[in-house]
Amino acid sequence: MHALSIPTWIIHVSSVIEWIAAIWLIWTYGELTNNRAWWGLSLAMLPALVSAMCACTWHYFDNAESLEWLVTLQATMTLVGNFTLWAAAFLIWRSTKSFNAVNNTVEPKPIKSEQ
């Protein structure tokens, strides 16, 4: 008996493929816009990819006790990935602020609701 069912494997593998595609698309967007902050986001996504691959590897070997260190590595990469994604989001936000300043554009003001 294996640790995961076929439908669960399909979800795991498709999620990894989608994440790889998202990394590539974000990198391409960074090239098209010439905004390196987007490249930073694609690189910041790599720890989460490593985390997902740790989980898939551990499950592939039926959650073997000898590979339990992968669980710790997965948790660590998830934590690192959360911080790198936060940092990348901050850099993108900051790059939009500097872009608006250079191009003399004004950010839209929030709409006030009438009460």
C-alpha positions in Angstrom: 0.0 0.0 0.0 1.4 3.4 -1.0 1.2 6.5 1.1 -0.8 8.5 -1.4 -3.6 7.7 -3.8 -3.5 8.4 -7.5 -5.7 11.4 -7.3 -3.6 12.9 -4.5 -0.4 12.3 -6.7 -2.1 14.1 -9.6 -2.7 17.1 -7.3 0.9 17.0 -6.0 2.5 16.7 -9.4 0.3 19.3 -11.1 0.9 21.8 -8.3 4.6 21.4 -8.8 4.3 21.9 -12.5 2.0 24.9 -12.0 4.5 26.5 -9.6 7.3 26.0 -12.2 5.2 27.5 -14.9 4.4 30.5 -12.6 8.1 31.0 -11.9 8.8 31.0 -15.6 5.9 33.4 -16.4 6.9 35.8 -13.7 10.5 35.8 -14.9 9.3 36.5 -18.5 7.1 39.3 -17.2 10.2 40.8 -15.5 12.0 40.7 -18.8 9.2 42.3 -20.8 8.7 45.1 -18.3 12.4 45.4 -17.6 11.6 45.4 -13.9 14.1 43.3 -12.0 11.8 43.2 -8.9 9.7 40.6 -10.8 12.8 38.5 -11.4 13.3 38.7 -7.6 9.8 37.3 -7.1 10.5 34.4 -9.4 13.7 33.6 -7.5 11.9 34.1 -4.2 9.5 31.3 -5.3 12.3 28.7 -5.4 12.3 27.8 -1.7 8.6 26.9 -1.9 9.4 24.7 -4.9 12.1 22.9 -3.0 9.6 22.5 -0.2 7.1 20.9 -2.5 9.7 18.6 -4.0 10.8 17.5 -0.5 7.2 16.5 0.2 6.8 14.7 -3.1 10.1 12.8 -2.6 9.2 11.7 0.9 5.8 10.5 -0.2 7.3 8.8 -3.3 9.3 6.6 -0.9 6.2 5.9 1.2 7.2 8.2 4.0 10.3 6.2 4.9 11.7 6.9 8.4 15.2 7.1 6.9 14.0 10.1 4.9 12.3 11.9 7.7 14.9 14.7 7.5 13.0 15.7 4.3 10.1 16.8 6.5 12.4 19.1 8.4 13.9 20.4 5.2 10.4 21.0 3.8 9.3 23.0 6.9 12.5 25.0 6.7 12.1 25.8 3.0 8.4 26.8 3.6 9.5 29.2 6.3 12.4 30.6 4.2 10.0 30.8 1.2 7.5 32.8 3.1 10.1 35.3 4.0 11.6 35.5 0.5 8.1 36.0 -1.0 7.4 38.7 1.5 10.7 40.4 0.6 10.0 40.1 -3.1 6.5 41.6 -2.7 8.0 44.5 -0.8 10.6 45.1 -3.6 7.8 45.0 -6.2 5.8 47.5 -4.2 8.8 49.7 -3.8 9.6 49.5 -7.5 6.1 50.7 -8.3 6.6 53.7 -6.0 9.9 54.7 -7.7 8.3 54.1 -11.2 5.5 56.4 -10.3 8.0 59.1 -9.1 10.1 58.8 -12.2 7.1 59.0 -14.6 5.2 61.6 -12.6 2.2 59.4 -12.3 -0.2 59.6 -9.5 -1.5 56.5 -7.7 -5.3 56.3 -7.8 -6.9 57.5 -4.6 -9.3 55.2 -2.8 -13.0 55.9 -3.4 -14.8 57.3 -0.4 -18.1 55.8 0.3 -21.0 58.2 0.9 -22.7 57.7 4.2 
